Amino acid sequence: MPVSPSHSGPDVNLWSNAEHSRDYLKRADSIPHRREGESTLLEFLPERIDRFLDLGSGGGRLLGLVKAARPSAEAVAVDFSAAMLEVLSGAYRHDATTRIVEHDLSTPLPELGKFDAVVSSFAIHHVTHERKRSLYGEVFGVLNPGGVFLNLEHVASATPRLHEGFLAQLDLTPETEDPSNKLLDLELQLTWLREIGFSDVDCHWKWRELALLAGVKPDRTT
């Protein structure tokens, strides 16, 4: 399966570094148009969710939004950064409906059970392209029929000029951007979701390199 050559370099991941993680948390609210993407993600949640999985939960921003939208749902939050896990544990220590799992997304998911929704926010682009595709397959496997996958993701621009324009919006340059990023074009990832078996695959929202990729696991009754 061919992959985009853009941003497919060495497998660098700085997110195990506490300072790197804390720096991200400080500026997470300042990412342009992020709230628009999050609001669109919430629009596509199933009306009823008994359990959902948050991949790469970070400080729990998306986790909190989904729990607020579906307060009766149980949640499993996955992350591997010690700094992020510390924040998550502090925020959800007394929440019996939320389970926090330490796990690196670069390796196969552990046994977590089944879910009505799998969500993720700006996390999966930190794993290699080959791992992205295999992870999407694992997501399909843990979803209940009719369940949704909603991935608010950082994807590759079509050209270097567009990429530099995006970075400028974040006051970054190619020299100062996160070397952990392994950006891949949107269309290839949507193609992968269709090949894996997802239906209703689409990009529901996009601003420059930020995009909401989505798919539904077909219901056996349809």
C-alpha positions in Angstrom: 0.0 0.0 0.0 1.7 3.3 -1.1 1.8 6.1 1.4 2.5 9.8 1.1 6.2 10.7 1.3 5.4 13.9 3.3 6.5 13.7 6.9 7.2 10.0 6.9 10.7 10.3 8.3 12.4 8.6 11.3 10.1 7.3 14.0 10.7 10.1 16.5 8.2 10.5 19.4 8.9 13.1 22.1 5.7 12.6 24.0 7.3 10.5 26.7 9.2 13.7 27.6 7.4 15.4 30.4 8.4 18.9 29.4 7.2 18.3 25.8 3.8 17.1 27.1 3.4 20.0 29.6 4.3 22.5 26.9 1.5 21.1 24.7 -1.0 21.3 27.5 -0.2 25.0 28.1 -0.9 25.9 24.4 -3.7 23.4 23.7 -6.4 26.0 23.9 -4.7 28.3 21.4 -4.8 25.9 18.4 -6.8 27.8 15.8 -10.3 26.6 15.0 -9.9 23.6 17.4 -13.3 24.2 19.0 -15.0 24.1 15.6 -13.6 20.6 15.0 -14.5 19.4 18.5 -18.1 20.7 18.1 -18.4 18.9 14.8 -17.1 15.7 16.4 -19.8 15.9 19.1 -22.5 16.3 16.4 -21.7 12.8 15.1 -21.7 10.9 18.4 -24.5 8.3 18.6 -27.4 9.4 20.7 -26.8 6.4 23.0 -23.3 5.5 24.1 -22.8 2.9 26.9 -19.0 2.9 26.5 -16.5 4.9 24.5 -12.7 4.8 24.0 -10.5 7.8 23.8 -7.2 7.1 22.0 -4.3 9.4 23.1 -6.3 11.2 25.7 -3.6 13.7 26.7 -4.9 15.9 29.4 -8.5 14.7 28.9 -9.8 17.6 26.9 -11.8 15.5 24.4 -12.6 12.9 27.1 -14.3 15.7 29.1 -16.3 17.0 26.1 -17.6 13.5 25.2 -18.5 12.7 28.8 -20.3 16.0 29.1 -22.3 15.3 26.0 -23.1 11.7 27.0 -22.9 11.8 30.8 -24.2 8.2 31.3 -21.4 6.7 29.2 -18.5 4.8 30.7 -15.1 5.8 29.3 -11.7 4.2 28.7 -8.9 6.7 28.2 -5.6 5.6 26.7 -2.3 7.4 26.8 1.4 6.6 27.4 2.9 10.0 28.5 3.6 10.0 32.2 2.8 13.7 32.4 -0.5 13.3 30.6 -1.4 10.3 32.8 -0.7 12.3 35.9 -3.2 15.0 34.7 -5.8 12.4 33.8 -5.5 10.6 37.1 -5.9 13.8 39.0 -9.0 14.8 37.1 -10.7 11.4 37.1 -9.5 9.9 40.3 -12.9 9.8 41.9 -14.8 9.0 38.6 -15.8 5.4 38.7 -17.1 5.6 35.2 -13.7 6.4 33.7 -10.8 3.9 33.4 -7.4 5.2 32.5 -5.0 2.8 30.7 -1.3 3.4 30.1 -0.6 2.2 26.6 1.6 3.4 23.7 -0.4 3.6 20.5 2.6 2.5 18.5 1.9 -1.1 19.7 -1.3 -3.1 19.3 -4.2 -2.2 21.6 -4.6 -4.3 24.7 -7.9 -6.1 25.5 -10.3 -3.3 26.3 -13.7 -4.7 25.5 -16.2 -3.3 23.0 -17.3 0.3 22.4 -20.1 2.3 20.9 -17.7 5.0 19.9 -13.9 5.5 19.5 -12.7 9.0 19.5 -9.2 10.6 19.2 -7.8 14.1 19.1 -4.5 15.0 17.5 -2.8 11.8 18.6 -2.7 9.1 15.9 -0.4 11.2 13.6 2.4 10.5 16.0 2.6 6.9 15.0 4.1 5.6 11.7 1.9 5.4 8.6 1.9 1.5 8.7 0.8 1.7 12.4 -1.9 4.2 11.5 -3.5 1.7 9.2 -3.2 -1.3 11.5 -4.6 0.9 14.4 -7.6 1.8 12.3 -8.2 -1.9 11.8 -8.0 -2.5 15.5 -10.5 0.3 16.1 -12.9 -1.4 13.7 -12.5 -4.6 15.7 -13.4 -3.0 19.1 -16.5 -1.1 17.8 -19.9 -2.6 18.3 -22.0 -2.8 15.1 -23.3 0.7 14.4 -20.5 2.2 16.4 -18.6 5.3 15.2 -14.9 6.2 14.8 -14.3 10.0 15.1 -10.7 11.1 14.6 -9.9 14.8 14.9 -6.5 14.6 13.3 -3.5 16.5 12.0 -3.1 15.6 8.4 -0.6 16.5 5.6 -0.9 19.5 3.4 -0.9 18.9 -0.4 2.2 21.1 -0.9 5.2 22.4 1.1 3.9 25.9 0.7 0.6 25.0 2.2 2.3 23.3 5.1 4.4 26.3 5.8 1.3 28.5 5.7 -0.3 26.2 8.3 2.7 26.4 10.5 2.7 30.1 10.3 -0.8 30.2 11.8 0.7 28.4 14.8 3.8 30.7 14.9 6.0 27.7 13.9 8.4 27.0 11.1 9.5 23.7 9.5 12.5 24.0 11.8 10.5 24.4 15.0 7.5 22.1 14.4 7.2 18.9 16.4 9.5 16.2 15.0 7.1 13.6 16.4 4.6 14.5 13.7 4.2 11.9 10.9 1.6 13.6 8.7 -0.3 11.7 6.1 -2.7 13.0 3.4 -6.4 12.9 4.2 -7.6 11.0 1.2 -5.4 8.0 1.7 -6.6 7.6 5.3 -10.2 7.8 4.2 -9.4 5.1 1.6 -8.0 2.9 4.4 -11.1 3.3 6.5 -13.3 2.2 3.5 -11.0 -0.7 2.8 -11.1 -1.9 6.4 -14.9 -2.0 6.2 -16.2 1.3 7.6 -19.3 2.8 6.0 -20.3 6.5 5.8 -16.6 7.4 5.6 -16.1 11.1 5.2 -14.2 14.2 6.4 -16.8 16.1 8.3 -14.7 19.2 9.0 -11.4 20.6 7.9 -9.3 23.7 8.4 -5.9 23.6 6.7 -4.1 20.6 8.2 -6.8 19.8 10.9 -9.5 17.4 9.9 -12.2 15.2 11.3 -12.1 11.7 9.8 -15.1 9.5 10.5 -16.6 6.2 9.7 -19.3 3.8 11.0 -19.0 0.1 11.6 -21.9 -1.3 9.7 -24.9 -2.6 11.7 -25.5 -6.3 11.1 -29.2 -5.6 10.6 -28.6 -3.3 7.7 
